[in-house]
Amino acid sequence: MSYTQLALVGVGATVLLDLWVLGTRLLLRKAFWVAYAIVVFFQLLTNGVLTGFEIVRYSGDAIVGTDAPAFLGNGRIAYAPVEDLLFGFALVVQTLAWWVWWGRRDVQYRPLAGPPRWRGESRSPAGPDGS
């Protein structure tokens, strides 16, 4: 499977996960898209440096376009292959969707140090030495 195919599968799975499986519906919120615009700006900046200076190289057989980095066009935006933007989208949406989904289930009701605690679970009054 090519990088392009994997990226498209990742985006499709992420949309299904957000809208129907987890039901977080982040993609329908204006606040998400405003925050995502900020993420995309920095993703393009970082990815553009890495691919523009050819620190990271892509095979033309695996991506849209050729392996010659161009600032815009030839399947690239700010030197980055469009597939990188698709994978970045899937990564950000899934991270936030899982965060919201677990938060709604009160995995950690109050911010406490240590392992997650379920709502209603009491903290032991004993100190670290068990006394």
TIDREN-970794 format. One record per residue (C-alpha): x, y, z; residue number from 0. Coordinates in steps of 0.1 Angstrom, whole numbers, m for minus. Layout:
N
ATOM X Y Z NUM
...
END
This chain:
131
ATOM 0 0 0 0
ATOM 14 34 m9 1
ATOM 18 64 14 2
ATOM m11 81 m3 3
ATOM m34 51 2 4
ATOM m25 48 38 5
ATOM m31 85 44 6
ATOM m65 83 28 7
ATOM m74 52 49 8
ATOM m62 70 80 9
ATOM m84 101 73 10
ATOM m114 80 65 11
ATOM m110 59 97 12
ATOM m105 91 117 13
ATOM m137 107 104 14
ATOM m157 75 111 15
ATOM m142 73 146 16
ATOM m150 109 155 17
ATOM m185 112 140 18
ATOM m200 77 146 19
ATOM m179 54 167 20
ATOM m168 77 195 21
ATOM m195 103 188 22
ATOM m173 132 199 23
ATOM m182 152 168 24
ATOM m151 174 170 25
ATOM m152 179 132 26
ATOM m185 197 135 27
ATOM m172 223 159 28
ATOM m159 257 149 29
ATOM m135 257 179 30
ATOM m118 226 165 31
ATOM m112 241 131 32
ATOM m98 273 146 33
ATOM m74 253 167 34
ATOM m65 230 138 35
ATOM m56 260 116 36
ATOM m29 269 142 37
ATOM m17 233 142 38
ATOM m15 232 104 39
ATOM 5 264 102 40
ATOM 32 249 125 41
ATOM 30 215 108 42
ATOM 37 232 74 43
ATOM 65 252 89 44
ATOM 82 222 104 45
ATOM 75 198 76 46
ATOM 86 224 51 47
ATOM 119 228 67 48
ATOM 125 191 69 49
ATOM 115 184 33 50
ATOM 127 217 18 51
ATOM 162 211 30 52
ATOM 159 174 20 53
ATOM 165 162 56 54
ATOM 135 139 49 55
ATOM 130 126 14 56
ATOM 101 108 m2 57
ATOM 100 83 m31 58
ATOM 80 96 m60 59
ATOM 65 61 m63 60
ATOM 48 64 m29 61
ATOM 34 99 m30 62
ATOM 14 121 m52 63
ATOM 38 140 m75 64
ATOM 75 133 m78 65
ATOM 104 131 m54 66
ATOM 117 166 m63 67
ATOM 106 190 m36 68
ATOM 87 220 m48 69
ATOM 74 248 m26 70
ATOM 39 246 m41 71
ATOM 25 222 m67 72
ATOM 36 187 m77 73
ATOM 16 172 m49 74
ATOM 32 194 m23 75
ATOM 23 224 0 76
ATOM 53 243 15 77
ATOM 75 214 3 78
ATOM 56 188 23 79
ATOM 37 161 4 80
ATOM m1 164 8 81
ATOM 0 129 25 82
ATOM 18 144 55 83
ATOM m10 169 59 84
ATOM m35 140 58 85
ATOM m16 120 83 86
ATOM m12 150 105 87
ATOM m50 156 104 88
ATOM m57 120 114 89
ATOM m32 122 143 90
ATOM m46 155 157 91
ATOM m82 145 154 92
ATOM m77 111 169 93
ATOM m57 124 198 94
ATOM m84 150 206 95
ATOM m113 126 200 96
ATOM m99 100 223 97
ATOM m91 127 249 98
ATOM m127 139 248 99
ATOM m142 104 248 100
ATOM m122 93 278 101
ATOM m129 126 296 102
ATOM m166 120 292 103
ATOM m162 87 309 104
ATOM m146 103 340 105
ATOM m114 83 337 106
ATOM m98 110 358 107
ATOM m125 132 374 108
ATOM m101 154 392 109
ATOM m65 162 382 110
ATOM m45 140 405 111
ATOM m9 128 404 112
ATOM m4 91 398 113
ATOM m25 66 379 114
ATOM m60 75 366 115
ATOM m88 72 391 116
ATOM m124 65 384 117
ATOM m151 88 398 118
ATOM m162 77 432 119
ATOM m129 60 440 120
ATOM m116 73 472 121
ATOM m80 82 480 122
ATOM m64 64 508 123
ATOM m57 86 537 124
ATOM m25 66 544 125
ATOM 8 83 537 126
ATOM 35 69 513 127
ATOM 48 45 540 128
ATOM 13 30 545 129
ATOM 8 45 580 130
END
